Amino acid sequence: MERVPALDEPLKKSLGPATAKVMAEALDLHTVGDLLHHYPRRYAERGELTTLSDLPLDEHVTVVAQVADARVLTFNGSKGRGQRLEVTITDGSGRLQLVFFGKGVHKPHKDLLPGTRAMFSGKVSLFNRRLQLAHPAYELLRGDGDEAADSVGSWAGALIPIYPATTKLESWKIAKAVDAVLPHAEDAVDPLPPALREGRGLAELPEALRKVHRPRTKADIADARDRLKWDEAFVLQVALARRRHADTQLPAVARRPVPGAVLDAFDAKLPFTLTDGQQKVSREIFDDLATEHPMHRLLQGEVGSGKTMVALRAMLAVVDAGGQAAMLAPTEVLAQQHHRSVTEMMGELAEGGMLGGAERATKVVLLTGSMGTAARRQALLDLVTGEAGIVIGTHALIEDKVKFHDLGLVVVDEQHRFGVEQRDALRGKGKQPPHLLVMTATPIPRTVAMTVFGDLETSVLDQLPAGRSPIATHVVPAADKPHFLARAWERVREEVENGHQAYVVCPRIGDEEDQKKKAKASAEDEAEKRPPLAVLEVAEKLRTGPLAGLRIAVLHGRMHPDDKDDVMRRFAAGELDVLVATTVIEVGVNVPNATAMVIMDGDRFGVSQLHQLRGRVGRGSAPGLCLLVTEMPEASPARQRLGAVAATLDGFELSRIDLEQRREGDVLGQAQSGVRSSLKVLTVIDDEEVIAAAREEATSLVLADPDLTAHPGLRTALEALLDKDREEYLEKG
């Protein structure tokens, strides 16, 4: 029988079944390796203890402190059950009260004498306006150095590791469990090639594991973390580099632009010059299209930076080379908007085979789920015969009955809204794998792009086309200063009187379903927490109130597609003054005459979403105005978030703020689906240099040894990182 590698050994063998069961249930730790990779969250120092002054309310904490005083209070004149022990602990920065009741007072009363040091663990609560821990678990720290090692293990030395813990499993119990398995660290298989490790002066893995769990000095912690960050960054980058390498082995039809065809005719009729950024990114894309393996490129650009123009030119190049191009949009509104803007930009070049069409032209068709049968049948026929060079559609493009004559390029708009399976299904419709261009208007910090979209090459459009106007953004504190909101509606009227149009965005639709939900809520709840403002209610109030007399329409996701399209067409044509909408207008909607936007309950939207919405104004020659209405108090984090959006138009800066406000796991999100455990020591904000260097090293290693035959340790680490789902995710890309 084959021996189980030491780090794969179940914890029950080292810790016993009871402790192993709690470890599995509370922390999802099952093997020796899992426990060794459960690193301390921070370290408490004996002489310079943790801060009690700013403990988080309602959170489970572990603190190291000294008992200042302890007293037993008796109430109701009885003894035993009527006793309460109050212990005050201090760490120099603040004081915290511990309380023990009833029969539970005897042991702590004996243990927790003034001057005693201990680790305390419990949930922070508020009593009589003071923070306290009720019935905390505790572990005494007796003496120093060797004496301490005898009683509670070496972790009671100079640096005390504090582990991510739960109510069922205190930090010191985890520390003792780590002590039991730490000798197995010697058997850890090192994923880093020796040359890389030595070249960068990194510790060996067994040493790093020992130092991270039982550091003697702060330098030990730094050494260990530097090494463990490299493990996480490098193994993930190798997985992505192998995916990129596998793509280069796939066959694809090279699609080289043909001189004098539709693309040249299109460029000749453009009324403006492409920005330097658009020209540079176009060259990168055309170079990729000319190769005989599939392009996999992420095009990210600021709101309004001209991504659609770049994508259209790529699609025309593929059409000229004899192929077809498909653009996949996440919503019908966006698909219709893209179809409208593409056909407008192309003019007679989009009327291939039709009366009045140019000599060198193609046909651009729309395919969505709600199309009528006749129109749908014609679109499907145009695709299978090759009559249509370009198709723009929603997930309806993915259905089995949709066949292409020769699909050469897939453009995915707003990648984050599509599941991998959807993207993969469309890519499977080519005779050979088509080229892939993924677009996003949500700026992604470079580190996230390298980590989440690491299997794609990245192009960035960071210039706005000439003629784009600045957008002024202001926070409107409706609760503090109601007259500010009245002034906001006056500003909308002024814009309309000057011949412009405006958007009003609300977080929800507001319909019968919402009414039922509201009816259920008690009057008390309603007073305490009002529901988000709704499109239908706000539109009605504006029609009869501050915007009476203006032409107002609503737009939301539950409307019939024909009605949605009709409203967008009328708004684009200038037949409407104000559009009251949900976030269906967030991406792709392009009405240059719309100059003002009022976002109701702005605090209910994320930073990136607010930036996206704001990008719908200021798209013409007149300056844009965006007003963020909120009832949140000035000191609240939500209000500060709105202030950050108002302070800058730099989407990359805002995406960084967004990232700092969210947890790391949220950032990696579904793109990292299948990873057994999220990053533990690597942070995508702070460790840009490590991630970039790991990507370079991973790329050159995979180029030299794609199957990792010379790197068995790295193969083992990859298998641990990637479960079946993640493998499938990488396969589909």
Long-range contacts (C-beta under 8 A, 24 or more apart in sequence): 5-187, 5-189, 6-32, 6-184, 6-187, 7-31, 7-32, 7-33, 7-36, 7-184, 7-187, 7-188, 7-189, 8-32, 8-33, 9-184, 11-35, 11-177, 11-181, 14-177, 14-180, 14-181, 14-184, 15-177, 15-180, 15-181, 19-173, 19-177, 22-168, 22-169, 23-169, 23-177, 25-168, 26-166, 26-168, 26-169, 27-164, 27-166, 27-169, 27-174, 28-677, 32-181, 32-184, 33-188, 33-720, 35-177, 35-178, 35-181, 36-178, 36-181, 36-182, 36-184, 36-185, 36-188, 36-209, 36-213, 37-677, 37-680, 38-163, 38-164, 38-174, 38-178, 39-163, 39-212, 39-213, 39-228, 39-680, 39-681, 40-161, 40-162, 40-163, 40-212, 40-213, 41-162, 41-163, 41-164, 42-162, 43-159, 43-160, 43-161, 43-162, 43-215, 43-221, 44-119, 44-159, 44-160, 44-162, 45-158, 45-159, 45-160, 46-117, 46-141, 46-144, 46-157, 46-158, 46-160, 48-92, 49-91, 49-92, 49-93, 50-91, 50-162, 51-91, 51-93, 51-94, 52-89, 52-90, 52-91, 52-93, 52-94, 52-95, 52-96, 53-93, 53-94, 54-94, 55-96, 55-124, 55-131, 56-124, 57-124, 57-125, 57-126, 57-131, 58-123, 58-124, 58-125, 59-123, 59-124, 60-121, 60-122, 60-123, 60-165, 60-166, 60-167, 61-121, 61-122, 61-123, 61-124, 61-133, 62-119, 62-120, 62-121, 62-162, 62-163, 62-165, 62-170, 62-171, 62-172, 63-89, 63-91, 63-96, 63-119, 63-120, 63-121, 64-91, 64-117, 64-118, 64-119, 64-120, 64-141, 64-160, 64-162, 65-89, 65-90, 65-91, 65-96, 65-117, 65-118, 65-120, 66-90, 66-91, 66-115, 66-116, 66-117, 67-112, 67-113, 67-114, 67-115, 67-116, 67-117, 67-118, 68-95, 68-114, 69-114, 70-108, 70-109, 70-112, 70-113, 70-114, 72-105, 72-109, 85-109, 87-112, 89-120, 96-131, 96-132, 96-133, 97-127, 97-130, 97-131, 97-132, 97-133, 98-122, 98-132, 98-133, 98-134, 98-136, 99-127, 99-132, 99-133, 99-134, 99-135, 100-135, 101-134, 101-135, 104-135, 108-138, 111-138, 111-140, 112-138, 116-140, 117-141, 119-160, 119-170, 119-171, 119-172, 121-165, 121-170, 121-171, 121-172, 123-167, 137-170, 139-170, 139-172, 152-176, 153-179, 154-179, 154-214, 155-179, 155-214, 157-216, 158-216, 158-217, 159-215, 159-216, 159-217, 159-218, 159-221, 161-213, 161-214, 161-215, 178-213, 182-209, 182-210, 182-213, 182-214, 185-209, 185-210, 189-712, 189-713, 189-716, 189-717, 190-713, 191-231, 191-234, 191-235, 191-711, 191-713, 191-714, 191-716, 191-717, 191-718, 192-230, 192-231, 192-234, 192-713, 192-714, 193-701, 193-711, 193-714, 196-234, 196-697, 196-701, 200-230, 200-693, 202-226, 202-227, 202-230, 203-227, 205-231, 225-681, 228-680, 228-681, 229-681, 229-682, 229-687, 229-690, 230-690, 230-694, 231-717, 232-679, 232-680, 232-681, 232-682, 233-682, 233-687, 233-690, 233-691, 233-693, 233-694, 234-694, 234-697, 234-698, 235-714, 235-717, 235-718, 235-721, 236-451, 236-454, 236-694, 236-721, 237-450, 237-454, 237-691, 237-694, 237-695, 237-697, 237-698, 237-699, 238-698, 238-701, 238-702, 238-708, 238-714, 238-718, 239-718, 239-721, 239-722, 239-726, 239-730, 240-454, 240-455, 240-695, 240-698, 240-730, 241-454, 241-695, 241-698, 241-699, 241-701, 241-702, 242-702, 242-706, 242-708, 242-730, 243-455, 243-730, 243-731, 243-733, 244-296, 244-455, 244-457, 244-699, 244-702, 245-702, 245-703, 245-706, 246-706, 247-293, 247-294, 247-296, 247-455, 247-733, 248-293, 249-293, 250-293, 250-294, 250-432, 250-433, 251-292, 251-293, 251-432, 251-433, 252-291, 252-292, 252-293, 252-294, 252-295, 252-432, 252-433, 252-434, 252-435, 253-292, 253-323, 253-406, 253-408, 253-431, 253-432, 254-289, 254-290, 254-291, 254-292, 254-321, 255-289, 255-290, 255-317, 255-318, 255-321, 255-322, 255-323, 255-408, 255-409, 255-435, 256-289, 256-290, 256-317, 256-321, 257-286, 257-289, 257-317, 257-320, 257-321, 258-320, 258-321, 260-360, 261-320, 261-360, 262-316, 262-319, 262-320, 262-349, 262-360, 262-361, 262-362, 262-389, 263-313, 263-316, 263-317, 263-320, 265-349, 265-358, 265-360, 266-312, 266-313, 266-316, 266-345, 266-346, 266-349, 267-313, 269-347, 269-349, 272-465, 272-466, 272-467, 273-466, 274-306, 274-309, 275-305, 275-306, 275-461, 275-463, 275-464, 275-465, 275-466, 276-463, 277-301, 277-305, 277-460, 277-461, 277-462, 277-463, 278-306, 278-309, 278-310, 278-461, 278-463, 278-465, 281-310, 281-459, 281-460, 281-461, 282-310, 282-313, 282-314, 284-457, 284-459, 285-310, 285-314, 285-437, 285-459, 286-314, 286-317, 288-435, 288-457, 289-314, 289-317, 289-318, 289-321, 289-409, 289-435, 294-433, 294-434, 294-435, 294-436, 295-409, 295-435, 295-436, 295-437, 295-457, 296-436, 296-438, 296-455, 296-456, 296-457, 296-733, 297-436, 297-437, 297-438, 297-456, 297-457, 297-458, 297-459, 298-415, 298-438, 298-439, 298-440, 298-449, 298-453, 298-456, 298-457, 298-458, 298-459, 299-437, 299-438, 299-439, 299-440, 299-459, 299-461, 300-439, 300-440, 300-441, 300-442, 300-443, 300-444, 300-449, 300-458, 300-459, 300-460, 300-461, 301-439, 301-441, 301-460, 301-461, 301-462, 302-441, 302-443, 302-461, 302-462, 302-464, 302-615, 302-651, 303-441, 303-611, 303-612, 303-614, 303-615, 303-651, 304-464, 304-465, 304-468, 304-615, 304-618, 304-619, 305-461, 305-462, 305-463, 305-464, 305-465, 306-461, 306-464, 306-465, 307-439, 307-441, 307-461, 308-338, 308-341, 308-342, 308-588, 309-345, 310-461, 311-411, 311-413, 311-437, 311-439, 312-342, 312-345, 312-346, 314-409, 314-411, 314-437, 315-389, 315-390, 315-409, 315-411, 316-362, 316-390, 318-408, 318-409, 318-435, 319-362, 319-389, 319-390, 321-408, 322-406, 322-408, 323-406, 323-407, 323-408, 323-409, 323-434, 324-383, 324-386, 324-388, 324-389, 324-390, 324-391, 324-404, 324-405, 324-406, 324-407, 324-408, 324-409, 325-389, 325-390, 325-391, 325-407, 325-408, 325-409, 325-410, 325-411, 326-390, 326-391, 326-392, 326-393, 326-397, 326-404, 326-407, 326-409, 326-410, 326-411, 326-426, 326-429, 327-390, 327-391, 327-392, 327-393, 327-411, 327-412, 327-413, 328-393, 328-394, 328-395, 328-397, 328-398, 328-410, 328-411, 328-412, 328-413, 328-418, 328-422, 328-423, 328-426, 329-392, 329-393, 329-394, 329-413, 329-414, 329-588, 330-394, 330-413, 330-414, 330-417, 330-418, 330-587, 331-394, 331-557, 331-584, 332-368, 332-369, 332-370, 332-394, 332-561, 332-564, 332-565, 333-555, 333-564, 333-565, 333-568, 333-584, 333-585, 333-588, 333-589, 334-413, 334-414, 334-587, 334-588, 334-589, 335-366, 335-368, 335-392, 335-393, 335-394, 336-366, 336-368, 336-561, 336-564, 336-565, 336-568, 337-568, 337-588, 337-589, 337-590, 338-392, 338-413, 338-588, 339-364, 339-366, 339-392, 340-569, 340-572, 341-590, 342-390, 342-392, 350-390, 352-387, 352-389, 353-387, 362-388, 362-389, 362-390, 363-387, 363-388, 363-389, 363-390, 364-388, 364-389, 364-390, 364-391, 364-392, 365-390, 365-391, 365-392, 366-391, 366-392, 366-393, 367-391, 367-392, 367-393, 367-394, 367-396, 367-397, 367-402, 368-393, 368-394, 368-396, 368-561, 369-394, 369-395, 369-396, 370-560, 370-561, 370-562, 371-396, 395-422, 397-426, 398-422, 398-425, 398-426, 402-429, 403-429, 404-429, 404-430, 406-430, 406-431, 407-431, 407-434, 408-434, 408-435, 409-434, 409-435, 409-436, 409-437, 410-434, 410-435, 410-436, 410-437, 411-437, 411-438, 411-439, 412-436, 412-437, 412-438, 412-439, 413-439, 413-587, 413-588, 414-439, 414-440, 414-441, 414-442, 414-587, 415-439, 415-440, 415-453, 416-440, 416-442, 419-670, 420-729, 420-732, 420-733, 421-732, 423-732, 424-732, 424-733, 436-733, 441-587, 441-612, 441-615, 441-651, 442-608, 442-612, 442-651, 442-655, 443-608, 443-611, 443-651, 443-652, 443-654, 443-655, 444-655, 445-652, 445-655, 445-656, 445-659, 445-684, 445-685, 446-688, 446-692, 447-684, 447-685, 447-687, 447-688, 447-691, 447-692, 448-655, 448-659, 448-667, 448-684, 450-691, 450-692, 450-695, 451-668, 451-684, 451-691, 452-667, 452-668, 452-669, 452-671, 452-672, 453-671, 454-695, 455-730, 455-733, 456-733, 462-652, 467-620, 467-621, 468-618, 468-619, 469-618, 469-619, 469-620, 469-621, 469-622, 469-623, 469-624, 470-618, 470-623, 470-624, 470-649, 471-614, 471-615, 471-617, 471-618, 471-623, 471-624, 471-625, 471-626, 471-649, 472-623, 472-624, 472-625, 472-626, 473-614, 473-625, 473-626, 473-627, 473-628, 473-645, 473-646, 473-649, 474-625, 474-626, 474-627, 474-628, 474-646, 475-602, 475-628, 475-630, 475-639, 475-642, 475-643, 475-646, 476-598, 476-627, 476-628, 476-629, 476-630, 477-630, 477-631, 477-634, 477-639, 478-629, 478-630, 478-631, 479-630, 479-631, 479-632, 479-633, 480-633, 480-634, 485-629, 486-546, 488-598, 488-627, 488-629, 489-542, 489-545, 489-546, 489-547, 489-598, 490-546, 491-596, 491-625, 491-627, 492-546, 492-547, 492-578, 492-596, 492-598, 493-546, 493-547, 493-550, 495-595, 495-596, 495-625, 496-550, 496-577, 496-578, 498-622, 499-593, 500-593, 500-594, 500-595, 500-596, 500-622, 501-571, 501-574, 501-576, 501-577, 501-578, 501-579, 501-591, 501-593, 501-594, 501-595, 501-596, 502-577, 502-578, 502-579, 502-594, 502-595, 502-596, 502-597, 502-598, 503-578, 503-579, 503-580, 503-581, 503-585, 503-594, 503-596, 503-597, 503-598, 503-613, 503-616, 503-617, 504-538, 504-539, 504-542, 504-578, 504-579, 504-580, 504-581, 504-597, 504-598, 504-600, 505-581, 505-582, 505-583, 505-585, 505-597, 505-598, 505-599, 505-600, 505-613, 506-532, 506-533, 506-534, 506-535, 506-538, 506-580, 506-581, 506-582, 506-600, 506-601, 507-532, 507-533, 507-534, 507-582, 507-600, 507-601, 507-604, 507-605, 508-532, 508-533, 508-534, 508-535, 508-582, 509-534, 509-535, 509-536, 509-556, 509-557, 509-558, 509-582, 510-534, 510-535, 510-536, 510-537, 510-538, 511-536, 511-558, 532-601, 532-604, 533-600, 533-601, 535-580, 535-581, 535-582, 538-580, 538-600, 539-580, 542-578, 542-580, 547-577, 547-578, 550-577, 550-578, 551-575, 551-576, 551-577, 551-578, 552-576, 552-577, 552-578, 552-579, 552-580, 553-578, 553-579, 553-580, 554-579, 554-580, 554-581, 555-579, 555-580, 555-581, 555-582, 555-584, 555-585, 556-581, 556-582, 556-584, 557-582, 557-584, 583-609, 583-613, 585-613, 585-616, 586-612, 586-613, 586-616, 587-612, 589-616, 590-616, 590-619, 591-616, 591-619, 592-619, 592-620, 592-621, 593-620, 593-622, 594-619, 595-620, 595-622, 595-623, 595-624, 595-625, 596-624, 596-625, 596-626, 596-627, 597-624, 597-625, 597-626, 597-627, 598-627, 598-629, 599-626, 599-627, 599-628, 599-629, 600-629, 601-629, 601-630, 601-631, 602-628, 602-629, 602-630, 602-642, 603-630, 603-631, 603-632, 603-636, 603-638, 603-639, 603-641, 603-642, 606-658, 607-641, 607-644, 607-645, 607-654, 607-655, 607-657, 607-658, 607-661, 608-651, 608-654, 608-655, 608-658, 610-642, 610-645, 611-645, 611-651, 611-654, 614-645, 637-661, 656-685, 659-684, 659-685, 660-685, 672-726, 673-725, 673-726, 673-729, 674-722, 674-723, 674-724, 674-725, 674-726, 674-727, 674-728, 674-729, 675-721, 675-722, 675-723, 675-726, 676-720, 676-721, 676-723
